[in-house]
Each structure stands twice: as C-alpha cells, then as structure tokens.
Amino acid sequence: MVILSKMILLPTENSNYIMNYQLCFIFLFVKKIKTILLRMKMKIILYVKHFLNVAIGNLLKD
C-alpha cells in the first residue's frame, strides 16, 4: 500500500501515473471486498449454526 502511494507521488510519465493510480485503486477495492466477504462469511456461519441448533432441537422434541 505504501509502495503504491509512493509510486503515485513520483510519476515518471503521465500514462505511468494513471496506471499506478489504477493499481492502487484496484488494490483498495480488492481489500474492501475481502473484508465484506469475511463479514458475510461470519454471518453465514452464525445463521448455519442457529439453523442446525433449531433443526436438532426439533428432532429431539419428536
């Protein structure tokens, strides 16, 4: 992350500058998606655990 921002601060050519900026943006975007997926994964695990608990509870009742 730090390296990418330094690359942006020191552009050699205009096209190079744009490319580096895009790289940095993509890097941040991927990081954001990863955190969102992790949160979703945690929620899904909680839902599955809850569902299993309810299902097992219902089976034991019968």
PDB file of N, H, CA, C and O in Angstrom:
ATOM      1  N   MET A   1       0.835  -1.199   0.000  1.00  0.00           N
ATOM      2  CA  MET A   1       0.000   0.000   0.000  1.00  0.00           C
ATOM      3  C   MET A   1       0.869   1.248   0.000  1.00  0.00           C
ATOM      4  O   MET A   1       0.655   2.160  -0.799  1.00  0.00           O
ATOM      5  N   VAL A   2       1.864   1.289   0.910  1.00  0.00           N
ATOM      6  H   VAL A   2       2.038   0.548   1.559  1.00  0.00           H
ATOM      7  CA  VAL A   2       2.763   2.446   0.992  1.00  0.00           C
ATOM      8  C   VAL A   2       3.567   2.590  -0.300  1.00  0.00           C
ATOM      9  O   VAL A   2       3.756   3.694  -0.810  1.00  0.00           O
ATOM     10  N   ILE A   3       4.035   1.450  -0.818  1.00  0.00           N
ATOM     11  H   ILE A   3       3.881   0.553  -0.404  1.00  0.00           H
ATOM     12  CA  ILE A   3       4.832   1.461  -2.053  1.00  0.00           C
ATOM     13  C   ILE A   3       3.991   2.023  -3.201  1.00  0.00           C
ATOM     14  O   ILE A   3       4.477   2.835  -3.988  1.00  0.00           O
ATOM     15  N   LEU A   4       2.737   1.592  -3.297  1.00  0.00           N
ATOM     16  H   LEU A   4       2.343   0.932  -2.657  1.00  0.00           H
ATOM     17  CA  LEU A   4       1.864   2.056  -4.380  1.00  0.00           C
ATOM     18  C   LEU A   4       1.634   3.557  -4.291  1.00  0.00           C
ATOM     19  O   LEU A   4       1.646   4.244  -5.313  1.00  0.00           O
ATOM     20  N   SER A   5       1.424   4.078  -3.082  1.00  0.00           N
ATOM     21  H   SER A   5       1.414   3.521  -2.252  1.00  0.00           H
ATOM     22  CA  SER A   5       1.183   5.512  -2.936  1.00  0.00           C
ATOM     23  C   SER A   5       2.442   6.307  -3.264  1.00  0.00           C
ATOM     24  O   SER A   5       2.356   7.411  -3.802  1.00  0.00           O
ATOM     25  N   LYS A   6       3.621   5.747  -2.941  1.00  0.00           N
ATOM     26  H   LYS A   6       3.691   4.851  -2.504  1.00  0.00           H
ATOM     27  CA  LYS A   6       4.874   6.414  -3.303  1.00  0.00           C
ATOM     28  C   LYS A   6       5.027   6.448  -4.817  1.00  0.00           C
ATOM     29  O   LYS A   6       5.494   7.440  -5.376  1.00  0.00           O
ATOM     30  N   MET A   7       4.630   5.357  -5.486  1.00  0.00           N
ATOM     31  H   MET A   7       4.250   4.551  -5.032  1.00  0.00           H
ATOM     32  CA  MET A   7       4.696   5.304  -6.943  1.00  0.00           C
ATOM     33  C   MET A   7       3.821   6.394  -7.555  1.00  0.00           C
ATOM     34  O   MET A   7       4.168   6.987  -8.577  1.00  0.00           O
ATOM     35  N   ILE A   8       2.685   6.645  -6.917  1.00  0.00           N
ATOM     36  H   ILE A   8       2.403   6.163  -6.087  1.00  0.00           H
ATOM     37  CA  ILE A   8       1.772   7.674  -7.429  1.00  0.00           C
ATOM     38  C   ILE A   8       2.402   9.054  -7.253  1.00  0.00           C
ATOM     39  O   ILE A   8       2.260   9.917  -8.118  1.00  0.00           O
ATOM     40  N   LEU A   9       3.096   9.262  -6.139  1.00  0.00           N
ATOM     41  H   LEU A   9       3.211   8.560  -5.435  1.00  0.00           H
ATOM     42  CA  LEU A   9       3.702  10.561  -5.858  1.00  0.00           C
ATOM     43  C   LEU A   9       4.888  10.859  -6.780  1.00  0.00           C
ATOM     44  O   LEU A   9       5.247  12.021  -6.972  1.00  0.00           O
ATOM     45  N   LEU A  10       5.495   9.818  -7.347  1.00  0.00           N
ATOM     46  H   LEU A  10       5.203   8.874  -7.191  1.00  0.00           H
ATOM     47  CA  LEU A  10       6.655  10.015  -8.207  1.00  0.00           C
ATOM     48  C   LEU A  10       6.379   9.508  -9.622  1.00  0.00           C
ATOM     49  O   LEU A  10       6.934   8.488 -10.031  1.00  0.00           O
ATOM     50  N   PRO A  11       5.529  10.206 -10.371  1.00  0.00           N
ATOM     51  CA  PRO A  11       5.219   9.748 -11.727  1.00  0.00           C
ATOM     52  C   PRO A  11       6.358  10.077 -12.690  1.00  0.00           C
ATOM     53  O   PRO A  11       6.865  11.199 -12.701  1.00  0.00           O
ATOM     54  N   THR A  12       6.754   9.102 -13.490  1.00  0.00           N
ATOM     55  H   THR A  12       6.343   8.190 -13.481  1.00  0.00           H
ATOM     56  CA  THR A  12       7.797   9.325 -14.486  1.00  0.00           C
ATOM     57  C   THR A  12       7.173   9.862 -15.780  1.00  0.00           C
ATOM     58  O   THR A  12       7.706  10.774 -16.413  1.00  0.00           O
ATOM     59  N   GLU A  13       6.041   9.276 -16.152  1.00  0.00           N
ATOM     60  H   GLU A  13       5.609   8.535 -15.638  1.00  0.00           H
ATOM     61  CA  GLU A  13       5.304   9.749 -17.338  1.00  0.00           C
ATOM     62  C   GLU A  13       3.836   9.865 -16.957  1.00  0.00           C
ATOM     63  O   GLU A  13       3.402   9.350 -15.926  1.00  0.00           O
ATOM     64  N   ASN A  14       3.095  10.537 -17.791  1.00  0.00           N
ATOM     65  H   ASN A  14       3.447  10.956 -18.628  1.00  0.00           H
ATOM     66  CA  ASN A  14       1.677  10.726 -17.499  1.00  0.00           C
ATOM     67  C   ASN A  14       0.912   9.410 -17.547  1.00  0.00           C
ATOM     68  O   ASN A  14       0.078   9.152 -16.679  1.00  0.00           O
ATOM     69  N   SER A  15       1.182   8.573 -18.548  1.00  0.00           N
ATOM     70  H   SER A  15       1.859   8.782 -19.254  1.00  0.00           H
ATOM     71  CA  SER A  15       0.485   7.291 -18.687  1.00  0.00           C
ATOM     72  C   SER A  15       0.847   6.373 -17.513  1.00  0.00           C
ATOM     73  O   SER A  15       0.000   5.642 -16.999  1.00  0.00           O
ATOM     74  N   ASN A  16       2.104   6.422 -17.104  1.00  0.00           N
ATOM     75  H   ASN A  16       2.792   7.016 -17.522  1.00  0.00           H
ATOM     76  CA  ASN A  16       2.580   5.623 -15.979  1.00  0.00           C
ATOM     77  C   ASN A  16       1.833   6.035 -14.713  1.00  0.00           C
ATOM     78  O   ASN A  16       1.445   5.193 -13.903  1.00  0.00           O
ATOM     79  N   TYR A  17       1.642   7.328 -14.559  1.00  0.00           N
ATOM     80  H   TYR A  17       1.957   8.012 -15.217  1.00  0.00           H
ATOM     81  CA  TYR A  17       0.945   7.888 -13.399  1.00  0.00           C
ATOM     82  C   TYR A  17      -0.473   7.329 -13.304  1.00  0.00           C
ATOM     83  O   TYR A  17      -0.917   6.911 -12.235  1.00  0.00           O
ATOM     84  N   ILE A  18      -1.171   7.329 -14.431  1.00  0.00           N
ATOM     85  H   ILE A  18      -0.810   7.669 -15.299  1.00  0.00           H
ATOM     86  CA  ILE A  18      -2.554   6.833 -14.462  1.00  0.00           C
ATOM     87  C   ILE A  18      -2.587   5.347 -14.125  1.00  0.00           C
ATOM     88  O   ILE A  18      -3.446   4.900 -13.366  1.00  0.00           O
ATOM     89  N   MET A  19      -1.645   4.575 -14.693  1.00  0.00           N
ATOM     90  H   MET A  19      -0.947   4.938 -15.310  1.00  0.00           H
ATOM     91  CA  MET A  19      -1.595   3.141 -14.452  1.00  0.00           C
ATOM     92  C   MET A  19      -1.373   2.856 -12.964  1.00  0.00           C
ATOM     93  O   MET A  19      -2.037   1.992 -12.391  1.00  0.00           O
ATOM     94  N   ASN A  20      -0.457   3.568 -12.350  1.00  0.00           N
ATOM     95  H   ASN A  20       0.083   4.270 -12.816  1.00  0.00           H
ATOM     96  CA  ASN A  20      -0.158   3.373 -10.938  1.00  0.00           C
ATOM     97  C   ASN A  20      -1.372   3.724 -10.086  1.00  0.00           C
ATOM     98  O   ASN A  20      -1.667   3.058  -9.093  1.00  0.00           O
ATOM     99  N   TYR A  21      -2.064   4.773 -10.487  1.00  0.00           N
ATOM    100  H   TYR A  21      -1.825   5.315 -11.293  1.00  0.00           H
ATOM    101  CA  TYR A  21      -3.266   5.186  -9.750  1.00  0.00           C
ATOM    102  C   TYR A  21      -4.326   4.094  -9.815  1.00  0.00           C
ATOM    103  O   TYR A  21      -4.982   3.795  -8.817  1.00  0.00           O
ATOM    104  N   GLN A  22      -4.490   3.501 -10.991  1.00  0.00           N
ATOM    105  H   GLN A  22      -3.958   3.744 -11.802  1.00  0.00           H
ATOM    106  CA  GLN A  22      -5.462   2.423 -11.159  1.00  0.00           C
ATOM    107  C   GLN A  22      -5.082   1.209 -10.313  1.00  0.00           C
ATOM    108  O   GLN A  22      -5.942   0.577  -9.700  1.00  0.00           O
ATOM    109  N   LEU A  23      -3.776   0.887 -10.285  1.00  0.00           N
ATOM    110  H   LEU A  23      -3.078   1.400 -10.783  1.00  0.00           H
ATOM    111  CA  LEU A  23      -3.300  -0.230  -9.479  1.00  0.00           C
ATOM    112  C   LEU A  23      -3.662  -0.027  -8.020  1.00  0.00           C
ATOM    113  O   LEU A  23      -4.134  -0.945  -7.350  1.00  0.00           O
ATOM    114  N   CYS A  24      -3.437   1.174  -7.540  1.00  0.00           N
ATOM    115  H   CYS A  24      -3.054   1.920  -8.084  1.00  0.00           H
ATOM    116  CA  CYS A  24      -3.725   1.494  -6.146  1.00  0.00           C
ATOM    117  C   CYS A  24      -5.224   1.356  -5.877  1.00  0.00           C
ATOM    118  O   CYS A  24      -5.628   0.805  -4.853  1.00  0.00           O
ATOM    119  N   PHE A  25      -6.042   1.855  -6.799  1.00  0.00           N
ATOM    120  H   PHE A  25      -5.714   2.303  -7.631  1.00  0.00           H
ATOM    121  CA  PHE A  25      -7.488   1.788  -6.654  1.00  0.00           C
ATOM    122  C   PHE A  25      -7.959   0.343  -6.619  1.00  0.00           C
ATOM    123  O   PHE A  25      -8.784  -0.029  -5.784  1.00  0.00           O
ATOM    124  N   ILE A  26      -7.428  -0.475  -7.537  1.00  0.00           N
ATOM    125  H   ILE A  26      -6.758  -0.172  -8.215  1.00  0.00           H
ATOM    126  CA  ILE A  26      -7.796  -1.895  -7.590  1.00  0.00           C
ATOM    127  C   ILE A  26      -7.405  -2.584  -6.291  1.00  0.00           C
ATOM    128  O   ILE A  26      -8.158  -3.397  -5.757  1.00  0.00           O
ATOM    129  N   PHE A  27      -6.211  -2.248  -5.783  1.00  0.00           N
ATOM    130  H   PHE A  27      -5.599  -1.587  -6.217  1.00  0.00           H
ATOM    131  CA  PHE A  27      -5.715  -2.843  -4.539  1.00  0.00           C
ATOM    132  C   PHE A  27      -6.676  -2.538  -3.390  1.00  0.00           C
ATOM    133  O   PHE A  27      -7.035  -3.427  -2.618  1.00  0.00           O
ATOM    134  N   LEU A  28      -7.085  -1.284  -3.286  1.00  0.00           N
ATOM    135  H   LEU A  28      -6.793  -0.561  -3.913  1.00  0.00           H
ATOM    136  CA  LEU A  28      -8.018  -0.875  -2.225  1.00  0.00           C
ATOM    137  C   LEU A  28      -9.364  -1.564  -2.397  1.00  0.00           C
ATOM    138  O   LEU A  28      -9.972  -2.006  -1.422  1.00  0.00           O
ATOM    139  N   PHE A  29      -9.826  -1.653  -3.638  1.00  0.00           N
ATOM    140  H   PHE A  29      -9.332  -1.294  -4.430  1.00  0.00           H
ATOM    141  CA  PHE A  29     -11.116  -2.266  -3.947  1.00  0.00           C
ATOM    142  C   PHE A  29     -11.133  -3.736  -3.524  1.00  0.00           C
ATOM    143  O   PHE A  29     -12.091  -4.212  -2.915  1.00  0.00           O
ATOM    144  N   VAL A  30     -10.039  -4.448  -3.863  1.00  0.00           N
ATOM    145  H   VAL A  30      -9.260  -4.061  -4.357  1.00  0.00           H
ATOM    146  CA  VAL A  30      -9.926  -5.866  -3.510  1.00  0.00           C
ATOM    147  C   VAL A  30      -9.924  -6.024  -1.993  1.00  0.00           C
ATOM    148  O   VAL A  30     -10.561  -6.928  -1.452  1.00  0.00           O
ATOM    149  N   LYS A  31      -9.199  -5.133  -1.313  1.00  0.00           N
ATOM    150  H   LYS A  31      -8.681  -4.399  -1.752  1.00  0.00           H
ATOM    151  CA  LYS A  31      -9.132  -5.193   0.151  1.00  0.00           C
ATOM    152  C   LYS A  31     -10.527  -5.021   0.747  1.00  0.00           C
ATOM    153  O   LYS A  31     -10.908  -5.735   1.675  1.00  0.00           O
ATOM    154  N   LYS A  32     -11.287  -4.063   0.201  1.00  0.00           N
ATOM    155  H   LYS A  32     -10.978  -3.484  -0.552  1.00  0.00           H
ATOM    156  CA  LYS A  32     -12.633  -3.787   0.691  1.00  0.00           C
ATOM    157  C   LYS A  32     -13.533  -5.001   0.492  1.00  0.00           C
ATOM    158  O   LYS A  32     -14.279  -5.379   1.395  1.00  0.00           O
ATOM    159  N   ILE A  33     -13.462  -5.613  -0.695  1.00  0.00           N
ATOM    160  H   ILE A  33     -12.855  -5.306  -1.428  1.00  0.00           H
ATOM    161  CA  ILE A  33     -14.276  -6.796  -0.993  1.00  0.00           C
ATOM    162  C   ILE A  33     -13.937  -7.929  -0.040  1.00  0.00           C
ATOM    163  O   ILE A  33     -14.825  -8.635   0.439  1.00  0.00           O
ATOM    164  N   LYS A  34     -12.629  -8.104   0.237  1.00  0.00           N
ATOM    165  H   LYS A  34     -11.908  -7.531  -0.153  1.00  0.00           H
ATOM    166  CA  LYS A  34     -12.214  -9.169   1.145  1.00  0.00           C
ATOM    167  C   LYS A  34     -12.831  -8.990   2.527  1.00  0.00           C
ATOM    168  O   LYS A  34     -13.303  -9.957   3.124  1.00  0.00           O
ATOM    169  N   THR A  35     -12.831  -7.757   3.042  1.00  0.00           N
ATOM    170  H   THR A  35     -12.447  -6.971   2.556  1.00  0.00           H
ATOM    171  CA  THR A  35     -13.392  -7.526   4.373  1.00  0.00           C
ATOM    172  C   THR A  35     -14.897  -7.769   4.365  1.00  0.00           C
ATOM    173  O   THR A  35     -15.443  -8.329   5.315  1.00  0.00           O
ATOM    174  N   ILE A  36     -15.564  -7.350   3.299  1.00  0.00           N
ATOM    175  H   ILE A  36     -15.121  -6.895   2.526  1.00  0.00           H
ATOM    176  CA  ILE A  36     -17.016  -7.568   3.195  1.00  0.00           C
ATOM    177  C   ILE A  36     -17.319  -9.064   3.162  1.00  0.00           C
ATOM    178  O   ILE A  36     -18.239  -9.532   3.833  1.00  0.00           O
ATOM    179  N   LEU A  37     -16.534  -9.819   2.370  1.00  0.00           N
ATOM    180  H   LEU A  37     -15.787  -9.439   1.825  1.00  0.00           H
ATOM    181  CA  LEU A  37     -16.737 -11.265   2.282  1.00  0.00           C
ATOM    182  C   LEU A  37     -16.504 -11.933   3.624  1.00  0.00           C
ATOM    183  O   LEU A  37     -17.236 -12.849   4.001  1.00  0.00           O
ATOM    184  N   LEU A  38     -15.487 -11.478   4.347  1.00  0.00           N
ATOM    185  H   LEU A  38     -14.893 -10.735   4.041  1.00  0.00           H
ATOM    186  CA  LEU A  38     -15.205 -12.047   5.669  1.00  0.00           C
ATOM    187  C   LEU A  38     -16.393 -11.829   6.600  1.00  0.00           C
ATOM    188  O   LEU A  38     -16.803 -12.741   7.318  1.00  0.00           O
ATOM    189  N   ARG A  39     -16.948 -10.606   6.585  1.00  0.00           N
ATOM    190  H   ARG A  39     -16.616  -9.865   6.001  1.00  0.00           H
ATOM    191  CA  ARG A  39     -18.104 -10.305   7.437  1.00  0.00           C
ATOM    192  C   ARG A  39     -19.287 -11.189   7.065  1.00  0.00           C
ATOM    193  O   ARG A  39     -19.964 -11.734   7.938  1.00  0.00           O
ATOM    194  N   MET A  40     -19.534 -11.330   5.752  1.00  0.00           N
ATOM    195  H   MET A  40     -18.984 -10.888   5.043  1.00  0.00           H
ATOM    196  CA  MET A  40     -20.642 -12.168   5.284  1.00  0.00           C
ATOM    197  C   MET A  40     -20.438 -13.610   5.724  1.00  0.00           C
ATOM    198  O   MET A  40     -21.377 -14.285   6.147  1.00  0.00           O
ATOM    199  N   LYS A  41     -19.183 -14.075   5.616  1.00  0.00           N
ATOM    200  H   LYS A  41     -18.421 -13.527   5.272  1.00  0.00           H
ATOM    201  CA  LYS A  41     -18.852 -15.446   5.998  1.00  0.00           C
ATOM    202  C   LYS A  41     -19.199 -15.671   7.471  1.00  0.00           C
ATOM    203  O   LYS A  41     -19.785 -16.693   7.827  1.00  0.00           O
ATOM    204  N   MET A  42     -18.834 -14.716   8.319  1.00  0.00           N
ATOM    205  H   MET A  42     -18.357 -13.886   8.030  1.00  0.00           H
ATOM    206  CA  MET A  42     -19.120 -14.829   9.749  1.00  0.00           C
ATOM    207  C   MET A  42     -20.626 -14.912   9.976  1.00  0.00           C
ATOM    208  O   MET A  42     -21.098 -15.741  10.755  1.00  0.00           O
ATOM    209  N   LYS A  43     -21.381 -14.044   9.288  1.00  0.00           N
ATOM    210  H   LYS A  43     -20.998 -13.371   8.656  1.00  0.00           H
ATOM    211  CA  LYS A  43     -22.841 -14.036   9.441  1.00  0.00           C
ATOM    212  C   LYS A  43     -23.436 -15.359   8.976  1.00  0.00           C
ATOM    213  O   LYS A  43     -24.315 -15.919   9.632  1.00  0.00           O
ATOM    214  N   ILE A  44     -22.952 -15.854   7.841  1.00  0.00           N
ATOM    215  H   ILE A  44     -22.238 -15.399   7.308  1.00  0.00           H
ATOM    216  CA  ILE A  44     -23.467 -17.118   7.300  1.00  0.00           C
ATOM    217  C   ILE A  44     -23.193 -18.254   8.284  1.00  0.00           C
ATOM    218  O   ILE A  44     -24.054 -19.102   8.516  1.00  0.00           O
ATOM    219  N   ILE A  45     -21.993 -18.264   8.859  1.00  0.00           N
ATOM    220  H   ILE A  45     -21.294 -17.575   8.670  1.00  0.00           H
ATOM    221  CA  ILE A  45     -21.651 -19.308   9.838  1.00  0.00           C
ATOM    222  C   ILE A  45     -22.608 -19.240  11.021  1.00  0.00           C
ATOM    223  O   ILE A  45     -23.070 -20.270  11.512  1.00  0.00           O
ATOM    224  N   LEU A  46     -22.904 -18.026  11.476  1.00  0.00           N
ATOM    225  H   LEU A  46     -22.529 -17.189  11.077  1.00  0.00           H
ATOM    226  CA  LEU A  46     -23.832 -17.861  12.605  1.00  0.00           C
ATOM    227  C   LEU A  46     -25.224 -18.377  12.241  1.00  0.00           C
ATOM    228  O   LEU A  46     -25.861 -19.076  13.029  1.00  0.00           O
ATOM    229  N   TYR A  47     -25.695 -18.021  11.023  1.00  0.00           N
ATOM    230  H   TYR A  47     -25.177 -17.454  10.383  1.00  0.00           H
ATOM    231  CA  TYR A  47     -27.019 -18.487  10.583  1.00  0.00           C
ATOM    232  C   TYR A  47     -27.071 -20.006  10.510  1.00  0.00           C
ATOM    233  O   TYR A  47     -28.045 -20.622  10.943  1.00  0.00           O
ATOM    234  N   VAL A  48     -26.013 -20.611   9.956  1.00  0.00           N
ATOM    235  H   VAL A  48     -25.222 -20.111   9.604  1.00  0.00           H
ATOM    236  CA  VAL A  48     -25.973 -22.065   9.814  1.00  0.00           C
ATOM    237  C   VAL A  48     -25.998 -22.729  11.191  1.00  0.00           C
ATOM    238  O   VAL A  48     -26.718 -23.703  11.408  1.00  0.00           O
ATOM    239  N   LYS A  49     -25.204 -22.190  12.116  1.00  0.00           N
ATOM    240  H   LYS A  49     -24.619 -21.399  11.940  1.00  0.00           H
ATOM    241  CA  LYS A  49     -25.182 -22.749  13.479  1.00  0.00           C
ATOM    242  C   LYS A  49     -26.566 -22.662  14.105  1.00  0.00           C
ATOM    243  O   LYS A  49     -27.042 -23.618  14.717  1.00  0.00           O
ATOM    244  N   HIS A  50     -27.208 -21.510  13.948  1.00  0.00           N
ATOM    245  H   HIS A  50     -26.821 -20.733  13.451  1.00  0.00           H
ATOM    246  CA  HIS A  50     -28.545 -21.308  14.506  1.00  0.00           C
ATOM    247  C   HIS A  50     -29.527 -22.306  13.890  1.00  0.00           C
ATOM    248  O   HIS A  50     -30.322 -22.934  14.588  1.00  0.00           O
ATOM    249  N   PHE A  51     -29.449 -22.434  12.562  1.00  0.00           N
ATOM    250  H   PHE A  51     -28.803 -21.923  11.995  1.00  0.00           H
ATOM    251  CA  PHE A  51     -30.346 -23.339  11.853  1.00  0.00           C
ATOM    252  C   PHE A  51     -30.151 -24.777  12.329  1.00  0.00           C
ATOM    253  O   PHE A  51     -31.120 -25.499  12.563  1.00  0.00           O
ATOM    254  N   LEU A  52     -28.877 -25.189  12.471  1.00  0.00           N
ATOM    255  H   LEU A  52     -28.090 -24.603  12.282  1.00  0.00           H
ATOM    256  CA  LEU A  52     -28.584 -26.550  12.931  1.00  0.00           C
ATOM    257  C   LEU A  52     -29.109 -26.768  14.345  1.00  0.00           C
ATOM    258  O   LEU A  52     -29.665 -27.823  14.651  1.00  0.00           O
ATOM    259  N   ASN A  53     -28.932 -25.769  15.202  1.00  0.00           N
ATOM    260  H   ASN A  53     -28.480 -24.913  14.953  1.00  0.00           H
ATOM    261  CA  ASN A  53     -29.424 -25.884  16.579  1.00  0.00           C
ATOM    262  C   ASN A  53     -30.938 -26.065  16.603  1.00  0.00           C
ATOM    263  O   ASN A  53     -31.462 -26.902  17.337  1.00  0.00           O
ATOM    264  N   VAL A  54     -31.631 -25.273  15.794  1.00  0.00           N
ATOM    265  H   VAL A  54     -31.205 -24.593  15.197  1.00  0.00           H
ATOM    266  CA  VAL A  54     -33.098 -25.362  15.732  1.00  0.00           C
ATOM    267  C   VAL A  54     -33.514 -26.722  15.181  1.00  0.00           C
ATOM    268  O   VAL A  54     -34.426 -27.357  15.711  1.00  0.00           O
ATOM    269  N   ALA A  55     -32.842 -27.174  14.111  1.00  0.00           N
ATOM    270  H   ALA A  55     -32.101 -26.659  13.680  1.00  0.00           H
ATOM    271  CA  ALA A  55     -33.177 -28.455  13.481  1.00  0.00           C
ATOM    272  C   ALA A  55     -32.965 -29.605  14.461  1.00  0.00           C
ATOM    273  O   ALA A  55     -33.815 -30.486  14.590  1.00  0.00           O
ATOM    274  N   ILE A  56     -31.832 -29.589  15.143  1.00  0.00           N
ATOM    275  H   ILE A  56     -31.142 -28.874  15.038  1.00  0.00           H
ATOM    276  CA  ILE A  56     -31.537 -30.663  16.114  1.00  0.00           C
ATOM    277  C   ILE A  56     -32.534 -30.611  17.264  1.00  0.00           C
ATOM    278  O   ILE A  56     -32.994 -31.644  17.752  1.00  0.00           O
ATOM    279  N   GLY A  57     -32.860 -29.399  17.689  1.00  0.00           N
ATOM    280  H   GLY A  57     -32.486 -28.560  17.293  1.00  0.00           H
ATOM    281  CA  GLY A  57     -33.843 -29.228  18.769  1.00  0.00           C
ATOM    282  C   GLY A  57     -35.188 -29.810  18.371  1.00  0.00           C
ATOM    283  O   GLY A  57     -35.832 -30.486  19.174  1.00  0.00           O
ATOM    284  N   ASN A  58     -35.619 -29.559  17.150  1.00  0.00           N
ATOM    285  H   ASN A  58     -35.096 -29.010  16.498  1.00  0.00           H
ATOM    286  CA  ASN A  58     -36.897 -30.082  16.658  1.00  0.00           C
ATOM    287  C   ASN A  58     -36.872 -31.595  16.551  1.00  0.00           C
ATOM    288  O   ASN A  58     -37.867 -32.256  16.848  1.00  0.00           O
ATOM    289  N   LEU A  59     -35.746 -32.146  16.130  1.00  0.00           N
ATOM    290  H   LEU A  59     -34.938 -31.609  15.889  1.00  0.00           H
ATOM    291  CA  LEU A  59     -35.618 -33.601  16.007  1.00  0.00           C
ATOM    292  C   LEU A  59     -35.717 -34.259  17.391  1.00  0.00           C
ATOM    293  O   LEU A  59     -36.333 -35.313  17.548  1.00  0.00           O
ATOM    294  N   LEU A  60     -35.101 -33.620  18.383  1.00  0.00           N
ATOM    295  H   LEU A  60     -34.600 -32.764  18.256  1.00  0.00           H
ATOM    296  CA  LEU A  60     -35.112 -34.182  19.732  1.00  0.00           C
ATOM    297  C   LEU A  60     -36.504 -34.110  20.353  1.00  0.00           C
ATOM    298  O   LEU A  60     -36.874 -34.951  21.172  1.00  0.00           O
ATOM    299  N   LYS A  61     -37.273 -33.093  19.954  1.00  0.00           N
ATOM    300  H   LYS A  61     -36.973 -32.410  19.288  1.00  0.00           H
ATOM    301  CA  LYS A  61     -38.635 -32.928  20.507  1.00  0.00           C
ATOM    302  C   LYS A  61     -39.536 -34.083  20.084  1.00  0.00           C
ATOM    303  O   LYS A  61     -40.306 -34.608  20.889  1.00  0.00           O
ATOM    304  N   ASP A  62     -39.434 -34.473  18.820  1.00  0.00           N
ATOM    305  H   ASP A  62     -38.809 -34.047  18.166  1.00  0.00           H
ATOM    306  CA  ASP A  62     -40.335 -35.510  18.274  1.00  0.00           C
ATOM    307  C   ASP A  62     -40.130 -36.866  18.931  1.00  0.00           C
ATOM    308  O   ASP A  62     -40.809 -37.831  18.580  1.00  0.00           O
TER     309      ASP A  62
END
